[in-house]
């Protein structure tokens, strides 16, 4: 989940980016997520908007549930308008599951 710059609370899963009603918890689909091809069961596990640019970044995990293994963890950028999920750089640490932005200089 991540708070958007406009105050909306967003949530992502295997299928879509949702807006959560903060009073009721009801999830409304904002946009379907389009993950990179060739990955096994991708999902976004955490997200955070970059304060200076307003871009949404996330941690994407891929899993092979039949073998019960994590097949990759990636830093990604999520386009809120189109739903396109883009990998940023190489595969990251498998245990990575959170994002925070420090002060800009």
mmCIF file of the C-alpha atoms, coordinates in Angstrom:
data_MODEL
# 
_entry.id   MODEL 
# 
loop_
_atom_site.group_PDB 
_atom_site.id 
_atom_site.type_symbol 
_atom_site.label_atom_id 
_atom_site.label_alt_id 
_atom_site.label_comp_id 
_atom_site.label_asym_id 
_atom_site.label_entity_id 
_atom_site.label_seq_id 
_atom_site.pdbx_PDB_ins_code 
_atom_site.Cartn_x 
_atom_site.Cartn_y 
_atom_site.Cartn_z 
_atom_site.occupancy 
_atom_site.B_iso_or_equiv 
_atom_site.pdbx_formal_charge 
_atom_site.auth_seq_id 
_atom_site.auth_comp_id 
_atom_site.auth_asym_id 
_atom_site.auth_atom_id 
_atom_site.pdbx_PDB_model_num 
ATOM 1   C CA . UNK A 1 1   ? 0.000   0.000   0.000   1.00 0.00 ? 1   UNK A CA 1 
ATOM 2   C CA . UNK A 1 2   ? 1.064   3.600   -0.560  1.00 0.00 ? 2   UNK A CA 1 
ATOM 3   C CA . UNK A 1 3   ? -0.474  7.014   -0.098  1.00 0.00 ? 3   UNK A CA 1 
ATOM 4   C CA . UNK A 1 4   ? -0.625  8.926   -3.390  1.00 0.00 ? 4   UNK A CA 1 
ATOM 5   C CA . UNK A 1 5   ? 0.364   12.612  -3.413  1.00 0.00 ? 5   UNK A CA 1 
ATOM 6   C CA . UNK A 1 6   ? -3.370  13.474  -3.610  1.00 0.00 ? 6   UNK A CA 1 
ATOM 7   C CA . UNK A 1 7   ? -4.111  11.533  -0.394  1.00 0.00 ? 7   UNK A CA 1 
ATOM 8   C CA . UNK A 1 8   ? -5.655  8.390   -1.920  1.00 0.00 ? 8   UNK A CA 1 
ATOM 9   C CA . UNK A 1 9   ? -4.545  5.083   -0.395  1.00 0.00 ? 9   UNK A CA 1 
ATOM 10  C CA . UNK A 1 10  ? -3.445  2.676   -3.134  1.00 0.00 ? 10  UNK A CA 1 
ATOM 11  C CA . UNK A 1 11  ? -3.048  -1.091  -2.944  1.00 0.00 ? 11  UNK A CA 1 
ATOM 12  C CA . UNK A 1 12  ? -1.519  -3.481  -5.488  1.00 0.00 ? 12  UNK A CA 1 
ATOM 13  C CA . UNK A 1 13  ? -1.707  -7.230  -5.923  1.00 0.00 ? 13  UNK A CA 1 
ATOM 14  C CA . UNK A 1 14  ? -1.216  -9.788  -8.695  1.00 0.00 ? 14  UNK A CA 1 
ATOM 15  C CA . UNK A 1 15  ? -3.855  -8.210  -10.912 1.00 0.00 ? 15  UNK A CA 1 
ATOM 16  C CA . UNK A 1 16  ? -4.525  -4.542  -10.320 1.00 0.00 ? 16  UNK A CA 1 
ATOM 17  C CA . UNK A 1 17  ? -3.776  -1.270  -8.608  1.00 0.00 ? 17  UNK A CA 1 
ATOM 18  C CA . UNK A 1 18  ? -6.689  -0.361  -6.316  1.00 0.00 ? 18  UNK A CA 1 
ATOM 19  C CA . UNK A 1 19  ? -7.898  2.717   -4.491  1.00 0.00 ? 19  UNK A CA 1 
ATOM 20  C CA . UNK A 1 20  ? -8.917  1.826   -0.937  1.00 0.00 ? 20  UNK A CA 1 
ATOM 21  C CA . UNK A 1 21  ? -11.743 3.660   0.777   1.00 0.00 ? 21  UNK A CA 1 
ATOM 22  C CA . UNK A 1 22  ? -10.114 4.630   4.061   1.00 0.00 ? 22  UNK A CA 1 
ATOM 23  C CA . UNK A 1 23  ? -13.423 4.547   5.954   1.00 0.00 ? 23  UNK A CA 1 
ATOM 24  C CA . UNK A 1 24  ? -14.771 1.197   4.726   1.00 0.00 ? 24  UNK A CA 1 
ATOM 25  C CA . UNK A 1 25  ? -11.741 -0.627  3.320   1.00 0.00 ? 25  UNK A CA 1 
ATOM 26  C CA . UNK A 1 26  ? -13.569 -1.178  0.005   1.00 0.00 ? 26  UNK A CA 1 
ATOM 27  C CA . UNK A 1 27  ? -11.138 -1.616  -2.913  1.00 0.00 ? 27  UNK A CA 1 
ATOM 28  C CA . UNK A 1 28  ? -11.934 -0.132  -6.338  1.00 0.00 ? 28  UNK A CA 1 
ATOM 29  C CA . UNK A 1 29  ? -9.785  -1.036  -9.323  1.00 0.00 ? 29  UNK A CA 1 
ATOM 30  C CA . UNK A 1 30  ? -7.840  1.989   -10.533 1.00 0.00 ? 30  UNK A CA 1 
ATOM 31  C CA . UNK A 1 31  ? -5.967  0.192   -13.327 1.00 0.00 ? 31  UNK A CA 1 
ATOM 32  C CA . UNK A 1 32  ? -5.049  -3.389  -14.277 1.00 0.00 ? 32  UNK A CA 1 
ATOM 33  C CA . UNK A 1 33  ? -1.342  -4.089  -13.806 1.00 0.00 ? 33  UNK A CA 1 
ATOM 34  C CA . UNK A 1 34  ? 0.722   -5.108  -16.826 1.00 0.00 ? 34  UNK A CA 1 
ATOM 35  C CA . UNK A 1 35  ? 3.763   -7.009  -15.594 1.00 0.00 ? 35  UNK A CA 1 
ATOM 36  C CA . UNK A 1 36  ? 6.885   -7.739  -17.666 1.00 0.00 ? 36  UNK A CA 1 
ATOM 37  C CA . UNK A 1 37  ? 6.569   -10.957 -19.658 1.00 0.00 ? 37  UNK A CA 1 
ATOM 38  C CA . UNK A 1 38  ? 8.393   -14.151 -18.775 1.00 0.00 ? 38  UNK A CA 1 
ATOM 39  C CA . UNK A 1 39  ? 7.963   -13.901 -15.007 1.00 0.00 ? 39  UNK A CA 1 
ATOM 40  C CA . UNK A 1 40  ? 6.318   -16.500 -12.769 1.00 0.00 ? 40  UNK A CA 1 
ATOM 41  C CA . UNK A 1 41  ? 3.369   -15.161 -10.757 1.00 0.00 ? 41  UNK A CA 1 
ATOM 42  C CA . UNK A 1 42  ? 4.521   -11.567 -10.270 1.00 0.00 ? 42  UNK A CA 1 
ATOM 43  C CA . UNK A 1 43  ? 2.989   -9.412  -7.536  1.00 0.00 ? 43  UNK A CA 1 
ATOM 44  C CA . UNK A 1 44  ? 3.771   -6.084  -5.903  1.00 0.00 ? 44  UNK A CA 1 
ATOM 45  C CA . UNK A 1 45  ? 4.559   -6.537  -2.216  1.00 0.00 ? 45  UNK A CA 1 
ATOM 46  C CA . UNK A 1 46  ? 5.224   -2.912  -1.231  1.00 0.00 ? 46  UNK A CA 1 
ATOM 47  C CA . UNK A 1 47  ? 5.064   0.559   -2.816  1.00 0.00 ? 47  UNK A CA 1 
ATOM 48  C CA . UNK A 1 48  ? 6.097   4.152   -2.176  1.00 0.00 ? 48  UNK A CA 1 
ATOM 49  C CA . UNK A 1 49  ? 5.735   7.377   -4.170  1.00 0.00 ? 49  UNK A CA 1 
ATOM 50  C CA . UNK A 1 50  ? 8.990   9.257   -4.778  1.00 0.00 ? 50  UNK A CA 1 
ATOM 51  C CA . UNK A 1 51  ? 8.325   12.668  -3.183  1.00 0.00 ? 51  UNK A CA 1 
ATOM 52  C CA . UNK A 1 52  ? 10.263  14.792  -5.689  1.00 0.00 ? 52  UNK A CA 1 
ATOM 53  C CA . UNK A 1 53  ? 8.882   13.231  -8.885  1.00 0.00 ? 53  UNK A CA 1 
ATOM 54  C CA . UNK A 1 54  ? 5.554   11.701  -7.799  1.00 0.00 ? 54  UNK A CA 1 
ATOM 55  C CA . UNK A 1 55  ? 6.534   8.413   -9.472  1.00 0.00 ? 55  UNK A CA 1 
ATOM 56  C CA . UNK A 1 56  ? 5.356   5.179   -7.874  1.00 0.00 ? 56  UNK A CA 1 
ATOM 57  C CA . UNK A 1 57  ? 8.012   2.576   -7.112  1.00 0.00 ? 57  UNK A CA 1 
ATOM 58  C CA . UNK A 1 58  ? 7.476   -0.890  -5.726  1.00 0.00 ? 58  UNK A CA 1 
ATOM 59  C CA . UNK A 1 59  ? 8.989   -4.211  -4.816  1.00 0.00 ? 59  UNK A CA 1 
ATOM 60  C CA . UNK A 1 60  ? 7.856   -6.976  -7.161  1.00 0.00 ? 60  UNK A CA 1 
ATOM 61  C CA . UNK A 1 61  ? 8.197   -10.609 -6.163  1.00 0.00 ? 61  UNK A CA 1 
ATOM 62  C CA . UNK A 1 62  ? 7.877   -13.639 -8.398  1.00 0.00 ? 62  UNK A CA 1 
ATOM 63  C CA . UNK A 1 63  ? 7.137   -17.103 -7.052  1.00 0.00 ? 63  UNK A CA 1 
ATOM 64  C CA . UNK A 1 64  ? 6.942   -20.709 -8.100  1.00 0.00 ? 64  UNK A CA 1 
ATOM 65  C CA . UNK A 1 65  ? 4.355   -21.871 -5.577  1.00 0.00 ? 65  UNK A CA 1 
ATOM 66  C CA . UNK A 1 66  ? 4.615   -25.492 -6.756  1.00 0.00 ? 66  UNK A CA 1 
ATOM 67  C CA . UNK A 1 67  ? 8.248   -25.541 -5.642  1.00 0.00 ? 67  UNK A CA 1 
ATOM 68  C CA . UNK A 1 68  ? 7.605   -23.053 -2.812  1.00 0.00 ? 68  UNK A CA 1 
ATOM 69  C CA . UNK A 1 69  ? 10.478  -20.819 -3.846  1.00 0.00 ? 69  UNK A CA 1 
ATOM 70  C CA . UNK A 1 70  ? 10.927  -17.113 -4.564  1.00 0.00 ? 70  UNK A CA 1 
ATOM 71  C CA . UNK A 1 71  ? 12.120  -16.900 -8.168  1.00 0.00 ? 71  UNK A CA 1 
ATOM 72  C CA . UNK A 1 72  ? 13.065  -13.219 -8.013  1.00 0.00 ? 72  UNK A CA 1 
ATOM 73  C CA . UNK A 1 73  ? 12.609  -9.888  -6.258  1.00 0.00 ? 73  UNK A CA 1 
ATOM 74  C CA . UNK A 1 74  ? 12.862  -6.644  -8.242  1.00 0.00 ? 74  UNK A CA 1 
ATOM 75  C CA . UNK A 1 75  ? 12.664  -2.894  -7.772  1.00 0.00 ? 75  UNK A CA 1 
ATOM 76  C CA . UNK A 1 76  ? 9.974   -1.662  -10.175 1.00 0.00 ? 76  UNK A CA 1 
ATOM 77  C CA . UNK A 1 77  ? 8.325   1.532   -11.340 1.00 0.00 ? 77  UNK A CA 1 
ATOM 78  C CA . UNK A 1 78  ? 4.524   1.437   -11.654 1.00 0.00 ? 78  UNK A CA 1 
ATOM 79  C CA . UNK A 1 79  ? 2.776   3.739   -14.113 1.00 0.00 ? 79  UNK A CA 1 
ATOM 80  C CA . UNK A 1 80  ? -0.423  4.728   -12.296 1.00 0.00 ? 80  UNK A CA 1 
ATOM 81  C CA . UNK A 1 81  ? -2.165  5.792   -15.526 1.00 0.00 ? 81  UNK A CA 1 
ATOM 82  C CA . UNK A 1 82  ? -1.398  2.748   -17.696 1.00 0.00 ? 82  UNK A CA 1 
ATOM 83  C CA . UNK A 1 83  ? -0.665  0.012   -15.139 1.00 0.00 ? 83  UNK A CA 1 
ATOM 84  C CA . UNK A 1 84  ? 2.665   -0.843  -16.792 1.00 0.00 ? 84  UNK A CA 1 
ATOM 85  C CA . UNK A 1 85  ? 5.171   -2.290  -14.307 1.00 0.00 ? 85  UNK A CA 1 
ATOM 86  C CA . UNK A 1 86  ? 8.812   -1.727  -15.357 1.00 0.00 ? 86  UNK A CA 1 
ATOM 87  C CA . UNK A 1 87  ? 11.823  -3.384  -13.737 1.00 0.00 ? 87  UNK A CA 1 
ATOM 88  C CA . UNK A 1 88  ? 14.447  -0.872  -12.559 1.00 0.00 ? 88  UNK A CA 1 
ATOM 89  C CA . UNK A 1 89  ? 17.933  -2.394  -12.684 1.00 0.00 ? 89  UNK A CA 1 
ATOM 90  C CA . UNK A 1 90  ? 18.919  -5.958  -11.892 1.00 0.00 ? 90  UNK A CA 1 
ATOM 91  C CA . UNK A 1 91  ? 17.319  -8.503  -9.570  1.00 0.00 ? 91  UNK A CA 1 
ATOM 92  C CA . UNK A 1 92  ? 17.560  -7.364  -5.932  1.00 0.00 ? 92  UNK A CA 1 
ATOM 93  C CA . UNK A 1 93  ? 17.846  -9.137  -2.588  1.00 0.00 ? 93  UNK A CA 1 
ATOM 94  C CA . UNK A 1 94  ? 15.171  -11.812 -2.172  1.00 0.00 ? 94  UNK A CA 1 
ATOM 95  C CA . UNK A 1 95  ? 14.288  -10.570 1.326   1.00 0.00 ? 95  UNK A CA 1 
ATOM 96  C CA . UNK A 1 96  ? 13.684  -6.980  0.210   1.00 0.00 ? 96  UNK A CA 1 
ATOM 97  C CA . UNK A 1 97  ? 10.145  -5.972  1.115   1.00 0.00 ? 97  UNK A CA 1 
ATOM 98  C CA . UNK A 1 98  ? 9.993   -2.256  1.839   1.00 0.00 ? 98  UNK A CA 1 
ATOM 99  C CA . UNK A 1 99  ? 10.804  1.173   0.429   1.00 0.00 ? 99  UNK A CA 1 
ATOM 100 C CA . UNK A 1 100 ? 11.585  4.520   1.996   1.00 0.00 ? 100 UNK A CA 1 
ATOM 101 C CA . UNK A 1 101 ? 12.824  7.788   0.502   1.00 0.00 ? 101 UNK A CA 1 
ATOM 102 C CA . UNK A 1 102 ? 15.420  9.888   2.269   1.00 0.00 ? 102 UNK A CA 1 
ATOM 103 C CA . UNK A 1 103 ? 15.612  13.661  2.078   1.00 0.00 ? 103 UNK A CA 1 
ATOM 104 C CA . UNK A 1 104 ? 16.687  15.071  -1.275  1.00 0.00 ? 104 UNK A CA 1 
ATOM 105 C CA . UNK A 1 105 ? 19.814  17.233  -1.314  1.00 0.00 ? 105 UNK A CA 1 
# 
